[in-house]
Amino acid sequence: MVKADLVAQVAQRCGMKQNEAQKVVDAIFSCLSDALARRERIEVRGFASFSAKRYDGYTGRNPRTGQPIPVQPKWGIVFRPGSELRRRVDGNGQPG
């Protein structure tokens, strides 16, 4: 599923126009992105939680030459599925 598919399904399920659904989906993604940029934890019960995690720098290796290269510290995104989502993906739950 790509973003356009998600917009189409939101429009269909909510009985709204495609451009309205596009605004809703864009607003949700924007809110989620902004919260993660502020290092806030996001929890959608039954679906998943998202959080920003700090990774320390380390010395890596160039795979072609084998030379050591420094890798700068960075932030990554952690996704943890909720129990309901895990059950549905596992096939024990019915779609809603």
C-alpha positions, 0 to 999 in steps of 0.5 A, a space after each residue: 500500500 502506498 500513500 495514495 492507496 491509504 488516501 483512497 481507503 480513508 475517503 471510501 471508509 469515511 464517505 469523504 471526497 478524495 481531496 478531503 481525505 488527502 488533507 486528513 492523511 497529510 495532517 496525521 503524518 505531519 503531526 506524527 513527524 512533528 512529534 517525533 522531531 520533538 523526541 516525543 513518544 507516540 502511542 496509538 493503542 492497539 496499533 503501535 508506538 513510535 519513539 526516537 532513539 539516540 544512537 552513539 557514534 562508532 567506527 565502521 568499515 568501508 565495505 569496499 576498502 575495509 578502511 575504518 570510517 567514523 559514523 556520527 551519532 544519530 537519531 533513529 525511529 523505533 516502531 513497536 507494534 501493538 498486541 492487536 496489530 500483532 494478532 491481526 498480522 499473525 492471522 488470529 484477528 479479523 479485519 475491521 
